[in-house]
Amino acid sequence: MGRDSLLKGIAIVAINTNDAEKYPDDGPEKMKSEIELVNYPFPYLYGETQAVGKAYRAACTPDFFLFDADHRLVYHGQFNNARPGNPSSNTGQDLKNAMYMPFLRAGYWRRLGTWL
């Protein structure tokens, strides 16, 4: 999805704000391994203090925020409905829908999966 988004002019920055002491698999060393394995075409940053996640009121991992060309938040929500133990496929359909809806790009707002 990242490469396709870049081709469509959508910029991506990933920020991991998980507590590495509580969740060592989400720490910087594991992130580095994942970045090398997956070869993300976008920056993947680590927020050690969790200040960024708190400022944006991130609710889950991962939590996605889409901003329009004027830097307005147009989507805050989930990748899809897949969860640990949930048989749903990990397609990213919710995020894809938000990224490619023309009316979202025109400035309509969506937050936490519901229209405002």
Secondary structure, 3 states (H helix, E strand, C coil): CHHHHHHCCCCCCEEECCCCCCCHHHCHHHHHHHHHHHCCCCCEEECCCCHHHHHCCCCCCCCEEEECCCCCEEEEECCCCCCCCCCCCCCCHHHHHHHHCHHHHCCCCEECCEEC
